Amino acid sequence: MFGLFNKTKSFEEISSPEFELKMKSKDTIVLDVRTGGEFASGYIPGAKNIDVNSGDFASRISKLDKSKNYLVYCRSGMRSASACTYLGEQGFENVTNLRGGIMVWKGQVKR
């Protein structure tokens, strides 16, 4: 029971400017974990869409290269935080969440 409060996050949360800067790093993949419809309405250029609530999320994540750096976002940062936690549980070591999601994104959005 007490271990519940001592659990540390397996990912980092960063601001929009930091996220944009990290996007330029080598071996970095941007994951948009929103629905396909949300993705189609506008996404960060270069992002790969894997809906965190889809039935095949775990299967699609299992095919990703764990040696890469993953920058993850959703609309507000909540679903992406859950996705980051899952990625960490699956052995991904370099996972970063966009705090506030695409709602706070200051960079370019592709439609």
Secondary structure, DSSP 8 states (H G I E B T S, - for coil): -THHHH---SSEEE-HHHHHHHTTSTTEEEEE-S-HHHHHT-B-TT-EE--TTSTTHHHHHHTS-TTSEEEEE-SSSHHHHHHHHHHHHTT---EEEETTGGGG--S--B-
